[in-house]
Amino acid sequence: MFNMKVSFNNYYLGHKKPHIVLYRLACTYSRLKNSTNGFKYLKLAIKSGYKNFKHIKRDPDLAYLRKQKEWRKLILQIEIIMKRY
């Protein structure tokens, strides 16, 4: 029997760039209009090493998240991180 959670965990753990997997999950949840999980995985992607912040700000897959109140708070956090680099 196919187990999505086990399948994802195996893919994630075996992926060379797990932050990309997390970012793609954030995009998927945003397109599904699930802001809770969208923000959860976007934050995890950033914490795991996703640094293409310009793309985050314009990615059409994240359009739904950009409409949420939490977006501005996340962008401010990203801008603080960007100043470190």
C-alpha positions in Angstrom: 0.0 0.0 0.0 1.3 3.5 -0.9 2.1 5.7 2.0 2.5 9.3 1.0 4.2 10.4 4.3 6.8 7.6 4.0 7.3 8.4 0.3 7.8 12.1 1.0 10.2 11.4 3.9 12.3 9.1 1.8 12.4 11.7 -1.0 13.1 14.6 1.4 15.8 12.8 3.3 17.5 11.6 0.1 17.4 14.9 -1.7 20.6 16.8 -2.2 18.9 20.1 -1.5 16.1 19.6 1.0 15.4 23.3 1.1 14.2 23.0 -2.5 11.8 20.3 -1.5 10.5 22.4 1.4 10.1 25.4 -0.9 8.1 23.4 -3.5 5.8 22.2 -0.7 5.3 25.9 0.3 4.4 26.6 -3.3 2.0 23.7 -3.5 0.2 24.6 -0.3 -0.1 28.2 -1.4 -1.7 27.1 -4.7 -4.1 25.0 -2.6 -4.9 28.1 -0.6 -3.6 26.6 2.6 -1.7 29.4 4.2 -0.9 27.6 7.4 1.1 24.9 5.7 2.3 27.3 3.0 4.0 29.6 5.6 5.1 26.6 7.6 7.1 25.1 4.7 8.3 28.4 3.4 9.8 29.2 6.8 11.3 25.7 7.0 12.8 26.2 3.5 14.4 29.4 4.5 15.8 27.9 7.8 17.1 25.0 5.8 19.1 27.2 3.4 16.8 28.6 0.7 18.2 32.0 -0.1 16.6 33.1 -3.4 14.7 35.8 -1.7 14.0 37.8 -4.9 12.3 34.7 -6.3 10.2 34.3 -3.1 8.9 37.9 -3.6 7.8 37.3 -7.2 7.0 33.6 -7.5 3.5 33.3 -8.9 3.1 30.0 -6.9 3.2 32.1 -3.7 0.6 34.6 -4.9 -2.0 33.4 -2.3 0.5 33.7 0.5 1.4 37.2 -0.5 -2.3 38.2 0.1 -2.2 37.0 3.7 -1.5 39.2 6.7 1.4 37.0 7.7 3.3 37.8 4.5 4.5 41.2 5.6 5.9 39.8 8.8 7.8 37.1 6.8 9.2 39.6 4.4 10.5 41.8 7.2 12.2 38.6 8.6 13.7 37.9 5.2 15.0 41.4 4.9 16.8 41.0 8.2 18.4 37.8 7.0 19.4 39.4 3.7 21.3 42.1 5.5 23.6 39.4 7.0 24.8 38.3 3.5 
